[in-house]
Amino acid sequence: MTTRNAPRPTLDQEAVRLHFRNALRYRTPAAMWAAIADVPVLLAELDRALMLATEARTECANLLASCRASLAAGEDNEIDPLYLLRDEVAQHEPLVPEELDDWGMQ
């Protein structure tokens, strides 16, 4: 599943699969080298995916921590318990009006 905001893959997965199938089927030097040539590209895509997953986990952890801090501040009767949550949410890029319209929110 992809959305407009989801990162797009940087490689053609079908081409990689085709190269691999051809290498298994024909076992010619050309077919094998085509499959082997895909390895650096696959490793680069794996590194990119791991980096994106780490960024997403960090972002989620920060949001969860600010939610917990806001809840604790509310229980302690702080003057503005949502301050930490607002501060964390403000760091994220806001939706532009065109994106809001796509979600049926205008």
Buried (B, 14 or more C-beta within 10 A) or exposed (E): EEEEEEEEEEEEEEEBEBBBEBBEEEEEEEBBEBBEEBEEBEEEBEEBEEEEEEEEEEEEEEBEEBBEBBBEBEEEEBEEBBBBBEEBEEEEEEEEEEEEEEEEEE
